[in-house]
């Protein structure tokens, strides 16, 4: 057991004040009661989204396994899916006359190219 057990430390003071302020902000904002831990997935996702390498995000999050970081914390936003879809459309549009080999793209991609060529 720590020799500081039950004692008020600077770290305790900082954490206590931060939690109190967080709960006050939630109450003023009219949102349900959150815990500081509820912010963890957003923080980890933001690290990844802002360029931190996955192994660095794993380390910062304190996960032993990279799969934990990927499965539970890296959320995909609708805007990201839309951007990826637009990028795919641009790539497929530039492949006129080439046989597509990806079975997920082949039929839809070829149909879209044929429709564009007929227009």
MIPAMI-352998 format. One record per residue: x negated, y negated, z of N, C-alpha, C, O, CB in turn. Coordinates in steps of 0.001 Angstrom, whole numbers, padded with zeros to 6 digits, always signed. Atoms other than C-alpha are relative to their C-alpha. Glycine has a CB too. Layout:
<rs>
XYZXYZXYZXYZXYZ
...
</rs>
This chain:
<rs>
-000835+001169+000000+000000+000000+000000-000882-001236+000000-001918-001261+000665+000951+000004+001203
+000772+001227+000117-001254-003484-000853-000051-000734+001329+000904-000704+002104+000589-000902-001077
+000122+000776-001234-002553-005654+001966+000848-001275-000074+001019-001974+000925-001478-000356+000266
-000830+001193+000180-000340-008418+000500+001492+000324+000018+002318-000549-000248-000358-000687-001306
-001406-000413+000028+002907-006440+000799+000828-000885+000933+000483-001093+002096+000141+001491+000404
-000901+000816-000804+005722-008647+001994-000434-001449+000140+000279-002248+000747+000134+000597+001347
+000489+001377-000096+003648-011825+001682+000400-000792-001242+000508-000239-002337-001535-000023+000180
-000346+000907+001096+004608-014798-000477-001302-000430-000666-002173-001004-000011+000823-001248+000512
+001218+000368+000710+001949-015324-003145+000332-001034-001069+001503-001285-001352-000673+001245-000629
-000208+000956+001100+001472-017906-005902+000755+000671-001138+001646+000067-001736-001354-000560-000512
-000671-000728+001076+002552-015277-008413+001483+000191+000332+002336+000023-000539-000679+001369-000236
-001393-000164-000425+005736-014577-006414+000760-001302-000159+001906-001309-000607+000074+000481+001458
-000618+001320+000094+006480-018293-006304+000324-000322-001458+001425-000783-001758-000929-001083+000602
-000192+000268+001413+006061-018648-010069+001138+000850-000569+002014+000332-001262-001295+000261-000768
-001036-000909+000505+008224-015607-010858+001365-000375+000562+002348-000416-000178-000338+001461+000359
-001261+000364-000630+010920-016617-008381+000577-001265-000635+001769-001317-000939-000195-000203+001509
-000474+001248+000606+011131-020153-009826+000438+000218-001448+001444-000344-001880-001097-001071+000060
-000335-000256+001389+011167-018880-013405+001340+000734-000094+002179+000384-000924-001114+000816-000682
-001264-000732+000007+013973-016422-012679+001163-000899+000389+002230-000833-000221-000073+001194+000944
-001050+000914-000441+015990-019072-010840+000372-000964-001130+001554-001197-001381-000455-000785+001251
-000263+000925+001106+015635-021513-013747+000692+000707-001151+001602+000148-001764-001303-000639-000487
-000613-000766+001081+016526-018827-016279+001475+000250+000296+002319+000059-000579-000738+001334-000204
-001390-000273-000368+019708-017883-014405+000829-001278-000019+001997-001246-000406+000069+000653+001388
-000701+001287+000037+020657-021568-014051+000311-000397-001438+001409-000873-001728-000840-001098+000686
-000225+000337+001412+020226-022108-017810+001093+000878-000597+001927+000389-001359-001303+000154-000810
-001048-000896+000504+022376-019050-018580+001372-000471+000484+002333-000498-000285-000260+001462+000456
-001272+000450-000569+025102-020335-016267+000463-001292-000681+001634-001414-001041-000133-000216+001527
-000348+001263+000654+025011-023845-017778+000404+000204-001454+001256-000520-001969-001168-000968+000075
-000313-000280+001399+025126-022386-021290+001292+000798-000143+001810+000952-001249-001149+000756-000653
-001246-000749+000037+028181-020334-020360-000142+001388-000590+000820+001943-001120+001011-000757-000772
+000215-001351+000508+026632-017033-021369+000028+000981+001157-000172+000611+002314-001339+000101-000770
-000059-001022-001048+026972-013770-019499-001335+000054+000737-002348-000469+000271+000350+001391-000601
+001211-000106-000807+024452-012993-016845-001040+000869-000710-000795+002045-000976+000328+000580+001391
+001107-000712+000626+021196-011971-018471-001101+000204+001015-001156-000465+002047-000529-000762-001230
+001215-000195-000776+018027-010658-016986-001161-000443-000873-001061-000407-002099-000163+001493+000467
+001181+000405+000753+014609-011913-018011-000421+001121-000952-000873+000853-002065-001159-000365+000958
+000406-001139+000830+013927-008423-019367+000784+000054-001317+000313+000636-002294+000193+001309+000773
-000799+000031+001231+016698-009002-021944-000709-000776-001108-000392-000587-002282+001372-000623+000274
+000741+000789+000990+014310-011422-023700-001159+000792-000612-001711+000388-001635-000532-001279+000644
+001162-000777+000434+011626-008746-024135+000079+000453-001463-000883+000250-002203-000155+001207+000887
-000049-000418+001402+012865-007267-027446-000162-001161-000974-000821-001019-002004+001301+000705-000275
+000141+001172+000882+013154-010738-028986-001449-000471-000047-001964-000798-001116+000913-001152+000474
+001396+000433-000058+009664-011676-027840-000881+000926-000831-001712+000462-001612-000495-000042+001460
+000816-000970+000726+008145-008488-029232+000270-000084-001502-000660-000014-002306+000276+001424+000511
-000346+000147+001411+010031-008869-032522-000633-001266-000570-001135-001257-001694+001531-000034-000183
+000609+001257+000465+008810-012474-032794-001507+000142-000189-002056-000416-001138+000292-001131+000992
+001439-000227+000197+005189-011378-032306-000227+000676-001346-001085+000262-002126-000593+000867+001152
+000159-000752+001248+005588-008900-035162+000363-000857-001209-000335-000837-002222+000866+001266+000024
-000485+000802+001114+007520-011304-037375-000963-001149-000326-001001-001626-001460+001390-000551+000318
+000906+001126+000208+004889-014012-036930-001428+000441-000282-002372-000331-000112+000020-000903+001204
+001280-000428+000532+002031-011906-038173-000891+000839+000892-001967+001246+000455-000727-001150-000381
+000836-000857-000844+000707-009934-035205+000042+001425-000562+001113+001943-000877+000486-000031+001499
+000073-001377+000498-000466-006525-036385+000744+000929+000959+000788+000691+002166-001482+000454-000164
-000826-000908-000792+001686-003627-035192-000756+000577+001199-000191+000695+002286+000511+001130-000876
+000751-000560-001128-001089-002130-033054-000246-001056+001077-000383-000720+002254-001339+000579-000485
+000161+001085-000978-001552-005536-031391+001318-000207+000751+001320-000381+001970-000446-001326-000704
-001315+000125-000634+002190-005848-030729+000200+001118+001013+000690+000887+002119+001127+000027-001059
-000110-001140-000919+002111-002362-029187-000789-000245+001275-000314+000030+002377-000489+001284-000676
+000862+000264-001155-000740-003386-026916+000588-001086+000892+000637-000935+002113-001401-000406-000462
-000597+001100-000772+000893-006672-025866+001249+000461+000751+001506+000025+001873+000354-001175-000929
-001228-000500-000621+004139-004828-025123-000285+001025+001094+000574+001313+001927+000905+000617-001056
+000359-000993-001008+002282-002264-023032+000538+001388-000306+000690+002214+000595+000498-000439+001339
-000499-001324+000385+003605+000704-024992-001169+000946-000261-002177+000551-000847+000905-000098-001255
+001020-001004+000265+001554+003890-025085+000103+000499-001436-000900+000867-002048+000127+001169+000983
-000254-000575+001313+003133+004974-028365+000554-001069-000942+001500-001777-000596+000978+001189+000106
-000441+000970+000994+003545+002822-031475+001453+000235-000404+002167-000714-000726-000900+000061-001229
-001383-000319+000374+006819+004624-032238+001000-000688+000923+002081-001074+000479+000224+001514+000029
-000879+000695-000944+008356+003083-029104+000191-001445-000433+001310-001959-000434-000573+000059+001433
-000070+001391+000446+007530-000397-030346+000874-000107-001237+001735-000983-001317-001409-000556-000288
-000749+000042+001252+008942+000330-033790+001471+000314+000205+002334-000350-000369-000593+000968-000995
-001381-000463-000141+012086+002108-032634+000868-000949+000813+002016-001199+000447+000017+001360+000638
-000843+000734-000924+013276-000096-029819-000114-001514-000074+000770-002214+000421-000308+000426+001357
+000199+001422-000135+011917-003552-030352-000056-000800-001296+000151-002013-001263-001221-000221+000731
+000135+000774+001230+011463-004512-033982+001317+000011-000766+001575+000898-001579-001142+000558-000877
-001308+000059+000650+014902-005550-035123-000124-000633-001383-000947-001520-001605+001001-000791+000864
-000035+000540+001356+015633-006257-038768+001211-000925-000091+002329-000533+000241+000068+001147-001082
-001055+000993+000116+017668-009386-039422+000616+000035-001399-000043+000439-002357-000546-001401+000312
-000708+000018+001282+020234-009783-042222-000774-000822-001031-000869-000419-002190+001424-000571+000177
+000749+000851+000925+018159-012594-043775-001209+000736-000577-001559+000534-001739-000456-001282+000707
+001146-000769+000473+015168-010239-044023+000433+001050-001028-000251+001268-002028-000714+000674+001182
-000526-000977+000961+017252-007574-045758+000386-000679-001308+000127-000150-002390+001215+000735+000590
-000380+000746+001198+018640-010178-048160-001229-000409-000808-001224-000314-002035+000815-001239+000381
+001235+000402+000690+015129-011441-048979-000636+001202-000700-001119+001079-001825-001005-000629+001001
+000555-001217+000610+013937-007873-049636+000832+000415-001214+000282+000860-002221-000052+001154+001033
-000878-000338+001126+016950-007262-051884-000258-000919-001191-000310-000458-002331+001476-000090+000424
+000305+000939+001081+016226-010422-053895-001340+000326-000653-001471+000254-001875-000012-001439+000530
+001311-000367+000525+012596-009375-054274+000108+001241-000876-000487+001298-001952-000995+000241+001146
-000186-001215+000789+013641-005932-055486+000682-000323-001326+000301+000219-002363+000824+001035+000786
-000690+000385+001234+016009-007509-058024-000960-000671-000980-000886-000427-002184+001174-000942+000315
+000984+000664+000856+013164-009685-059352-000950+001018-000629-001284+000924-001810-000796-001040+000805
+000921-001024+000502+010867-006680-059685+000685+000837-001076+000118+001059-002145-000496+000907+001154
-000728-000834+000953+013494-004546-061436+000303-000776-001273+000237-000213-002366+001300+000523+000624
-000315+000816+001174+014442-007410-063763-001206-000128-000928-001044-000286-002138+000477-001390+000431
+001212+000132+000798+010833-007603-064935-000485+001305-000604-001561+001331-001200-001080-000580+000832
+000439-001314+000477+010665-003895-065885+000735+000396-001274+000860+001591-001541+000219+001063+001081
-000751-000288+001221+012621-004112-069144-000778+000956-000906-001957+000738-001184+000318-001303-000753
+000597-000948+000928+011914-001155-071432-000847+001073+000652-001399+001922-000048-000821-000728-000975
+000806-000992-000708+010142+000901-068774+000944+000969+000701+001935+000548+001299-000973-000680+001024
-000821-000992-000680+011609+004146-067462-000305-000057+001491-001449+000098+001919-000254+001429-000570
+000166+000057-001450+012179+003808-063755-000061+001415+000553+000661+002295+000084+001152-000799+000663
+000184-001353-000515+011092+006802-061707+000557+000204+001395+000753+001347+001809-001444+000343-000002
-000535-000137-001352+012441+006086-058227+001475+000385-000095+002263-000393-000633-000183-001322+000817
-001390-000435+000145+015710+008075-057967+000999-000942+000661+002171-000963+000284+000160+001376+000578
-000910+000937-000651+017174+005421-055678+000244-001227-000867+001286-001872-000752-000554-000420+001357
-000094+001197+000819+016566+002673-058224+000361+000344-001445+000963-000473-002142-001314-000772+000046
-000094-000357+001410+016667+004548-061523+001363-000292-000609+001463-001094-001537-000317+001447-000172
-001314+000166+000622+020384+004720-062253+000496-001435+000115+000893-002037-000882+001010+000950+000635
-000493+001374-000194+021354+001374-060762-000876-000995-000746-000367-001935-001357+000044-000358+001502
+000923+000913+000674+018257-000338-062138+000166+000038-001504+000192-001006-002156-001429+000335+000362
-000177-000125+001451+018710+001006-065643+001349-000576-000433+001443-001231-001471-000110+001478-000433
-001310+000564+000329+022409+000109-065611-000036-001525+000015+000539-002174-000859+001060+000507+000982
+000102+001457-000085+021598-003435-064523-000780-000568-001190-000403-001599-001747-000673-000411+001319
+000807+000452+001159+018938-003788-067252+000827+000080-001263+000789-000836-002084-001294+000852-000155
-000852-000155+001190+021371-002466-069881+001072-001081-000049+001362-001624-001115+000658+001392-000016
-001034+001046-000055+024056-004899-068743-000599-001353-000374+000035-002121-001097+000640-000068+001413
+000664+001270+000317+021607-007825-068966-000325-000083-001490-000169-001133-002114-001290-000159+000834
+000376-000011+001418+020456-006780-072429+001232-000177-000905+001145-000768-001982-000727+001319-000346
-001237+000127+000783+024064-006562-073660+000583-001404+000069+001321-001826-000822+001032+001002+000487
-000563+001353-000187+024870-010046-072327-000638-001026-000902-000271-002200-000858-000159-000440+001433
</rs>
